[in-house]
Amino acid sequence: MSVHKGISQQLRQKNRQINLFVQLDKEREAAITRAVELCQAGKPFTTDRINELSAQINELAKQGSIPTRMFVTNAMVEEFVQKKHC
């Protein structure tokens, strides 16, 4: 029975990690969308929130099979917006 409990505990932990990753990744995508919208409108924007969420995801990835996320610069957002308009 202890093996079963151990496996169940590992699965619960992995499930929590996956759910947290999904939540953080959705928030990151929303922050990227917001930065792109602001950039398109010619308004000031920051990538601070994007990178804060990236750091959290990357810390979570150290614990197991969660993918990492790149850090984003303002130049990357500007380049994306520029290419999108071409």
C-alpha positions in Angstrom: 0.0 0.0 0.0 2.8 2.5 0.7 4.0 2.2 -2.9 0.4 3.0 -4.1 0.3 6.0 -1.7 3.8 7.2 -3.0 2.7 7.0 -6.6 -0.6 8.8 -5.8 1.3 11.5 -4.1 3.7 11.9 -7.0 0.8 12.1 -9.5 -1.0 14.7 -7.4 2.2 16.8 -7.2 2.7 16.5 -11.0 -0.9 17.4 -11.6 -0.5 20.5 -9.4 2.7 21.5 -11.4 0.9 21.0 -14.7 -2.1 23.1 -13.6 0.2 25.8 -12.3 2.1 25.8 -15.6 -1.1 26.1 -17.6 -2.3 29.0 -15.4 1.1 30.8 -15.6 1.3 30.3 -19.4 -2.1 31.7 -20.0 -1.2 34.8 -17.9 2.0 35.1 -19.9 0.2 34.9 -23.2 -2.2 37.6 -22.0 0.7 39.8 -20.9 2.3 39.3 -24.4 -1.0 40.2 -26.1 -1.3 43.4 -24.0 2.3 44.5 -24.7 1.7 43.9 -28.5 -1.6 45.9 -28.3 0.1 48.8 -26.6 3.1 48.7 -29.0 0.7 48.7 -32.0 -1.1 51.7 -30.5 2.2 53.6 -30.1 1.8 53.6 -26.3 4.5 52.8 -23.8 4.7 49.2 -22.7 6.9 46.9 -20.6 7.8 43.3 -20.7 8.3 43.1 -17.0 5.2 41.0 -16.3 6.0 38.7 -19.2 9.4 38.0 -17.8 8.2 37.7 -14.3 5.9 34.9 -15.4 8.6 33.4 -17.6 10.9 33.2 -14.5 8.1 31.5 -12.5 7.6 29.0 -15.3 11.3 28.3 -15.7 11.6 27.7 -11.9 8.7 25.2 -12.2 10.4 23.6 -15.1 13.4 22.8 -13.0 11.2 20.4 -11.0 10.3 18.2 -13.9 8.7 17.9 -17.3 7.4 21.4 -17.7 8.7 23.4 -20.7 10.6 26.6 -20.2 9.8 29.9 -21.7 12.0 32.6 -23.2 12.5 36.0 -21.7 11.1 38.8 -23.9 12.6 42.2 -24.6 10.9 45.4 -25.8 12.8 45.1 -29.0 11.3 41.6 -29.6 7.8 43.0 -29.2 8.6 45.9 -31.5 10.0 43.6 -34.1 7.0 41.3 -33.9 4.6 44.3 -34.4 6.7 45.5 -37.3 6.7 42.2 -39.1 2.9 41.8 -38.4 2.3 45.0 -40.3 4.3 44.0 -43.4 
